[in-house]
Amino acid sequence: MYDTGTLLQIIFWGLYAGCIYILLATGLNLIFGVMKIVNFAHGEFLMIGAYITATIFFLTGFNPYAIILVSMLALVGIGAVVERLCFRPILGTSKLNEIFLSIGLIYIFTNSAAMIWGDEWQSIKSPYAGISVPIGSLNVPLDYIIIIITTSAILLGLYIFLRKTKTGREMRATSQNRKGAMLVGINVERMDILSFGIGCALAAAAGTLWVVSGQVFNPYMGSIPAVKAFAIIILGGLGSIPGAIIGGLIYGIAENGAAYFLGGVWKDAISFIILIVVLVIRPTGLFGEESE
């Protein structure tokens, strides 16, 4: 038998891990929802965000949680350039073009990062490392609490932007009906560049929280998180941001539960077992719309 404290600890650790997955998957889903493109290089934006945060931290010693805004803004610009130069010319063509382009970007980004920062594993130490907060019977690392609060704040800001601003409503309209949006005068190309930039910024936020939590990183770190992000949006439903949030939480809790009860070798496998089960029962994902 496992006591309640152990189960609560697994759930809380799953929430923390899920936050990183949620930000990465939400950005990927936002891009897919508006542009309907598949970008397998999305994990590399997480990697770049991690390196930007770590570099500024090493040079200045600033609180890494404050650097998250700089990292996100930098990735908005990088994402805009990538969208304009790479994905804009092939938009609406074969999905194979998108797949091979994004695979090419993976090699470009990883090798560029290795040339700039080296390919050794690195890590940074949070200023709050070693500080715990008692919550009931648990001693929760302060960093985990800050990560959950930061993720919640970013998602709340995204919700307000999409629901309460004119640009956000135009972005949602483009996602729902691209041709209809064009007919009513919405600049869909502007929505494309904004959605891609914001999606990359969310990946940068995930990368910042990744390094602040004490996990190691190198130029090749983006592949596994990207695969999991794709699994999460398939689980939650393509184009569904609530689905990405719920899927990320499910994955985080499932991974930590599997690692504790079954051993670390099951950490990655259990998530994909869940994905297979959901797709067999509901192929459109938890929040995907059934096709007519």
C-alpha positions as CSV (number, residue, x, y, z in Angstrom):
1,M,0.0,0.0,0.0
2,Y,1.1,3.5,-0.8
3,D,0.2,6.3,1.6
4,T,-1.7,9.4,0.7
5,G,1.4,11.6,1.0
6,T,3.3,9.6,-1.6
7,L,0.4,9.8,-4.0
8,L,0.1,13.6,-3.5
9,Q,3.8,14.0,-4.1
10,I,3.5,12.1,-7.4
11,I,0.6,14.3,-8.4
12,F,2.4,17.5,-7.5
13,W,5.6,16.5,-9.3
14,G,3.4,15.5,-12.3
15,L,1.9,19.0,-12.3
16,Y,5.3,20.6,-12.3
17,A,6.5,18.4,-15.2
18,G,3.2,18.9,-17.0
19,C,3.7,22.7,-17.0
20,I,6.7,22.4,-19.3
21,Y,4.8,20.1,-21.6
22,I,1.7,22.3,-21.5
23,L,3.6,25.4,-22.7
24,L,5.4,23.5,-25.5
25,A,2.3,21.8,-26.7
26,T,0.1,24.9,-26.4
27,G,2.5,26.8,-28.7
28,L,2.6,23.9,-31.1
29,N,-1.2,23.7,-31.1
30,L,-1.6,27.5,-31.6
31,I,0.6,27.3,-34.7
32,F,-1.2,24.3,-36.1
33,G,-4.6,25.8,-35.4
34,V,-3.9,29.0,-37.3
35,M,-1.5,27.8,-40.1
36,K,-2.3,24.1,-40.2
37,I,1.4,23.3,-40.5
38,V,3.4,20.5,-38.9
39,N,6.7,21.7,-37.4
40,F,8.9,19.0,-36.0
41,A,11.5,21.6,-35.1
42,H,9.4,23.1,-32.4
43,G,11.5,21.4,-29.7
44,E,14.5,23.3,-31.0
45,F,12.8,26.6,-30.0
46,L,12.6,25.2,-26.4
47,M,16.4,24.5,-26.7
48,I,17.2,28.0,-27.9
49,G,15.1,29.5,-25.2
50,A,16.9,27.4,-22.6
51,Y,20.3,28.6,-23.9
52,I,19.3,32.3,-24.1
53,T,18.2,32.1,-20.4
54,A,21.3,30.3,-19.3
55,T,23.6,32.6,-21.2
56,I,22.1,35.8,-19.7
57,F,22.2,34.1,-16.3
58,F,25.9,33.2,-16.6
59,L,26.8,36.7,-17.8
60,T,24.7,38.8,-15.4
61,G,23.6,36.6,-12.6
62,F,20.0,37.9,-12.9
63,N,17.2,35.9,-11.5
64,P,16.4,33.3,-14.2
65,Y,12.7,33.8,-13.7
66,A,13.0,37.4,-14.7
67,I,14.9,36.4,-17.9
68,I,11.9,34.4,-19.1
69,L,10.5,37.6,-20.7
70,V,13.7,38.3,-22.6
71,S,13.8,34.7,-23.8
72,M,10.2,34.8,-25.0
73,L,10.7,38.1,-26.8
74,A,13.8,36.8,-28.5
75,L,11.9,33.8,-29.7
76,V,9.1,35.9,-31.0
77,G,11.6,37.5,-33.3
78,I,13.3,34.3,-34.3
79,G,10.0,32.6,-34.9
80,A,8.8,35.5,-37.1
81,V,11.9,35.2,-39.3
82,V,11.5,31.4,-39.6
83,E,7.9,31.7,-40.5
84,R,8.6,34.4,-43.1
85,L,11.6,32.8,-44.7
86,C,10.9,29.1,-44.4
87,F,7.2,28.2,-43.8
88,R,5.5,31.1,-45.6
89,P,6.8,30.0,-49.1
90,I,5.5,26.4,-48.7
91,L,2.2,27.1,-46.9
92,G,-0.6,25.2,-48.5
93,T,1.7,22.8,-50.4
94,S,2.3,19.1,-49.6
95,K,2.7,18.1,-46.0
96,L,5.9,16.3,-47.0
97,N,7.4,19.8,-47.7
98,E,6.6,20.9,-44.2
99,I,8.0,17.7,-42.7
100,F,11.3,17.8,-44.6
101,L,11.7,21.5,-44.0
102,S,11.2,21.1,-40.3
103,I,13.6,18.2,-40.2
104,G,16.2,20.4,-42.0
105,L,15.6,23.1,-39.4
106,I,16.3,20.6,-36.6
107,Y,19.8,20.0,-38.0
108,I,20.4,23.7,-38.7
109,F,19.4,24.8,-35.1
110,T,21.1,22.0,-33.3
111,N,24.4,22.4,-35.2
112,S,24.3,26.1,-34.9
113,A,23.7,25.8,-31.1
114,A,26.6,23.4,-30.9
115,M,28.9,25.8,-32.7
116,I,27.9,28.7,-30.5
117,W,27.6,27.1,-27.0
118,G,29.3,23.7,-27.4
119,D,27.7,20.3,-27.2
120,E,28.4,19.5,-23.5
121,W,25.6,19.0,-21.0
122,Q,25.1,22.1,-18.9
123,S,22.9,23.2,-16.0
124,I,22.2,26.2,-13.9
125,K,21.3,26.6,-10.3
126,S,18.1,28.3,-9.3
127,P,18.5,31.0,-6.6
128,Y,15.8,29.1,-4.7
129,A,17.4,25.7,-5.0
130,G,17.2,23.8,-1.7
131,I,14.2,25.9,-0.4
132,S,11.0,24.0,0.3
133,V,7.6,25.1,1.3
134,P,5.5,22.8,3.7
135,I,2.1,22.1,2.2
136,G,0.2,19.7,4.4
137,S,2.4,16.6,4.8
138,L,4.6,17.6,1.8
139,N,7.7,19.6,1.6
140,V,7.4,21.1,-1.9
141,P,10.4,22.7,-3.6
142,L,9.8,26.5,-4.0
143,D,10.9,26.3,-7.6
144,Y,8.1,23.9,-8.5
145,I,5.5,26.2,-7.0
146,I,7.0,29.2,-8.9
147,I,7.0,27.1,-12.1
148,I,3.3,26.2,-11.7
149,I,2.4,29.8,-10.9
150,T,4.4,31.2,-13.8
151,T,2.8,28.7,-16.3
152,S,-0.7,29.6,-15.0
153,A,0.1,33.3,-15.5
154,I,1.3,32.8,-19.0
155,L,-1.7,30.7,-19.9
156,L,-4.0,33.3,-18.4
157,G,-2.3,36.0,-20.4
158,L,-2.8,33.9,-23.6
159,Y,-6.5,33.3,-22.8
160,I,-7.1,37.0,-22.3
161,F,-5.2,37.9,-25.5
162,L,-7.2,35.3,-27.6
163,R,-10.6,36.1,-26.0
164,K,-10.5,39.8,-25.2
165,T,-8.4,41.5,-27.8
166,K,-9.3,42.3,-31.4
167,T,-6.1,40.7,-32.7
168,G,-6.8,37.6,-30.6
169,R,-10.3,37.3,-32.0
170,E,-8.9,37.7,-35.5
171,M,-6.4,34.9,-34.8
172,R,-9.2,32.6,-33.6
173,A,-11.3,33.5,-36.7
174,T,-8.3,32.6,-38.9
175,S,-8.0,29.3,-37.1
176,Q,-11.7,28.5,-37.5
177,N,-12.1,29.5,-41.2
178,R,-9.1,30.9,-43.0
179,K,-11.0,31.8,-46.2
180,G,-13.8,33.3,-44.3
181,A,-11.4,35.4,-42.3
182,M,-9.8,36.7,-45.6
183,L,-13.3,37.6,-46.9
184,V,-14.0,39.8,-43.9
185,G,-10.8,41.7,-44.3
186,I,-8.5,39.9,-41.7
187,N,-4.8,39.9,-42.7
188,V,-4.3,36.2,-42.4
189,E,-0.5,36.5,-43.2
190,R,-0.2,38.8,-40.2
191,M,-2.1,36.2,-38.1
192,D,0.3,33.5,-39.3
193,I,3.4,35.4,-38.3
194,L,1.9,36.3,-34.9
195,S,0.8,32.8,-34.1
196,F,4.2,31.4,-35.1
197,G,6.0,34.0,-33.0
198,I,3.7,33.4,-30.0
199,G,4.0,29.7,-30.3
200,C,7.8,30.0,-30.3
201,A,7.6,32.3,-27.3
202,L,5.7,29.6,-25.4
203,A,8.4,27.1,-26.3
204,A,11.0,29.6,-25.0
205,A,9.1,29.8,-21.7
206,A,9.1,26.0,-21.5
207,G,12.9,26.0,-22.1
208,T,13.5,28.6,-19.4
209,L,11.5,26.6,-16.9
210,W,13.3,23.5,-18.0
211,V,16.7,24.9,-17.0
212,V,15.5,26.7,-13.9
213,S,14.1,23.4,-12.6
214,G,17.7,22.1,-12.6
215,Q,17.5,19.8,-15.6
216,V,20.5,19.5,-17.8
217,F,20.5,20.7,-21.4
218,N,22.5,20.6,-24.6
219,P,21.9,21.4,-28.3
220,Y,20.2,18.0,-28.9
221,M,17.7,18.2,-26.0
222,G,14.7,19.3,-28.1
223,S,13.8,16.1,-29.9
224,I,12.2,14.1,-27.1
225,P,10.1,17.1,-25.7
226,A,8.9,17.8,-29.3
227,V,7.8,14.2,-29.8
228,K,5.9,14.4,-26.5
229,A,4.4,17.7,-27.4
230,F,3.0,16.1,-30.6
231,A,1.7,13.2,-28.6
232,I,0.0,15.6,-26.2
233,I,-1.8,17.6,-28.9
234,I,-2.9,14.3,-30.6
235,L,-4.1,13.1,-27.2
236,G,-6.0,16.4,-26.5
237,G,-7.1,17.0,-30.0
238,L,-5.4,18.9,-32.8
239,G,-5.9,22.6,-32.6
240,S,-7.5,22.5,-29.1
241,I,-5.6,24.5,-26.5
242,P,-7.7,23.2,-23.6
243,G,-6.8,19.7,-24.9
244,A,-3.1,20.6,-24.8
245,I,-3.4,21.7,-21.2
246,I,-5.3,18.6,-20.1
247,G,-3.0,16.4,-22.2
248,G,0.1,17.9,-20.7
249,L,-1.2,17.4,-17.1
250,I,-2.1,13.8,-17.9
251,Y,1.4,13.1,-19.3
252,G,3.2,14.8,-16.4
253,I,1.3,12.8,-13.8
254,A,1.5,9.6,-15.8
255,E,5.3,9.9,-16.3
256,N,6.0,10.5,-12.7
257,G,3.7,7.8,-11.5
258,A,5.2,5.3,-13.9
259,A,8.7,6.3,-12.8
260,Y,7.8,5.8,-9.2
261,F,5.8,2.6,-9.4
262,L,7.3,0.8,-12.4
263,G,10.8,2.3,-12.6
264,G,12.4,5.0,-14.7
265,V,12.5,2.9,-17.9
266,W,8.7,3.2,-18.1
267,K,8.7,7.0,-17.8
268,D,8.5,7.7,-21.5
269,A,6.7,4.5,-22.5
270,I,3.6,5.0,-20.3
271,S,2.7,8.3,-21.9
272,F,2.5,6.7,-25.4
273,I,0.5,3.7,-24.0
274,I,-2.1,6.3,-22.8
275,L,-2.0,7.9,-26.3
276,I,-2.6,4.6,-28.0
277,V,-5.5,3.7,-25.7
278,V,-7.1,7.1,-26.3
279,L,-6.7,7.0,-30.0
280,V,-8.3,3.5,-30.2
281,I,-11.3,4.7,-28.2
282,R,-11.5,8.2,-29.6
283,P,-9.3,8.8,-32.7
284,T,-9.9,12.6,-32.7
285,G,-8.4,12.9,-29.2
286,L,-10.1,14.0,-26.0
287,F,-11.2,17.5,-27.3
288,G,-11.0,17.0,-31.1
289,E,-14.2,17.4,-33.1
290,E,-15.7,14.4,-34.8
291,S,-15.6,14.6,-38.6
292,E,-18.8,14.4,-40.4
